[in-house]
Amino acid sequence: MQVTLELPEDLVQRLAVDTNGLSRVVLEALALEGVRSGKFTTAQARRLLGIKSRYEMDGFLKAHGVLLSATLEDVRRDSETALAFSK
């Protein structure tokens, strides 16, 4: 689906150096808010942004202040997986 936005020119200039970069800025904002609000999973946001790896997506979210909540069980499972791959 294609979406068209009407934005004031002065705000566009604050968001992106050129109008080609504006689409990316808007997509990133949408993905970040989607994950932050729980409307998107990280996998859905990754697909939206065309980010290939989960590791890269985690870095993107962290760089933008979106930290995912993890349970103790999540940490244990990730640790066990990491240990299994290190053998």
MARZALUM-22504 format. One record per residue (C-alpha): residue number from 1; x, y, z. Coordinates in steps of 0.05 Angstrom, whole numbers, plus 5000, padded with zeros to 4 digits. Example, Ala and Ser with C-alpha at 12.3 -4.5 7.8 and 13.67 -1.06 7.14 Angstrom:
GUTI|n|xx|yy|zz
GUTI|1|5246|4910|5156 $
GUTI|2|5273|4979|5143 $
! end
This chain:
GUTI|n|xx|yy|zz
GUTI|1|5000|5000|5000 $
GUTI|2|5025|5069|4984 $
GUTI|3|5011|5125|5034 $
GUTI|4|5017|5199|5019 $
GUTI|5|5031|5250|5073 $
GUTI|6|5025|5325|5071 $
GUTI|7|5078|5357|5115 $
GUTI|8|5098|5429|5126 $
GUTI|9|5163|5444|5088 $
GUTI|10|5200|5470|5149 $
GUTI|11|5187|5405|5186 $
GUTI|12|5209|5364|5126 $
GUTI|13|5275|5401|5126 $
GUTI|14|5284|5384|5200 $
GUTI|15|5270|5310|5188 $
GUTI|16|5314|5296|5128 $
GUTI|17|5369|5328|5088 $
GUTI|18|5334|5311|5023 $
GUTI|19|5264|5289|5006 $
GUTI|20|5289|5220|4983 $
GUTI|21|5313|5208|5054 $
GUTI|22|5246|5229|5082 $
GUTI|23|5212|5164|5064 $
GUTI|24|5264|5125|5105 $
GUTI|25|5257|5172|5164 $
GUTI|26|5182|5163|5164 $
GUTI|27|5187|5087|5158 $
GUTI|28|5236|5084|5215 $
GUTI|29|5191|5127|5259 $
GUTI|30|5132|5082|5242 $
GUTI|31|5172|5019|5258 $
GUTI|32|5199|5047|5323 $
GUTI|33|5130|5069|5348 $
GUTI|34|5099|5004|5325 $
GUTI|35|5149|4964|5368 $
GUTI|36|5146|5013|5426 $
GUTI|37|5070|5010|5428 $
GUTI|38|5067|4934|5419 $
GUTI|39|5029|4940|5353 $
GUTI|40|5088|4910|5314 $
GUTI|41|5133|4853|5333 $
GUTI|42|5207|4864|5321 $
GUTI|43|5201|4815|5262 $
GUTI|44|5147|4857|5231 $
GUTI|45|5187|4921|5241 $
GUTI|46|5248|4887|5211 $
GUTI|47|5207|4868|5149 $
GUTI|48|5181|4939|5143 $
GUTI|49|5252|4967|5144 $
GUTI|50|5284|4912|5103 $
GUTI|51|5333|4895|5159 $
GUTI|52|5361|4826|5148 $
GUTI|53|5386|4804|5216 $
GUTI|54|5355|4803|5285 $
GUTI|55|5422|4827|5313 $
GUTI|56|5420|4888|5268 $
GUTI|57|5348|4902|5287 $
GUTI|58|5365|4898|5361 $
GUTI|59|5420|4949|5350 $
GUTI|60|5373|4994|5312 $
GUTI|61|5321|4992|5368 $
GUTI|62|5374|5003|5422 $
GUTI|63|5404|5062|5383 $
GUTI|64|5335|5094|5383 $
GUTI|65|5320|5081|5457 $
GUTI|66|5271|5024|5447 $
GUTI|67|5291|4970|5496 $
GUTI|68|5254|4905|5494 $
GUTI|69|5231|4874|5559 $
GUTI|70|5259|4805|5572 $
GUTI|71|5238|4756|5625 $
GUTI|72|5287|4716|5666 $
GUTI|73|5265|4655|5625 $
GUTI|74|5282|4692|5560 $
GUTI|75|5352|4707|5586 $
GUTI|76|5362|4634|5608 $
GUTI|77|5339|4607|5541 $
GUTI|78|5384|4655|5503 $
GUTI|79|5443|4637|5547 $
GUTI|80|5431|4562|5536 $
GUTI|81|5427|4573|5461 $
GUTI|82|5491|4614|5461 $
GUTI|83|5527|4560|5501 $
GUTI|84|5503|4506|5455 $
GUTI|85|5531|4542|5395 $
GUTI|86|5598|4555|5429 $
GUTI|87|5613|4480|5435 $
! end
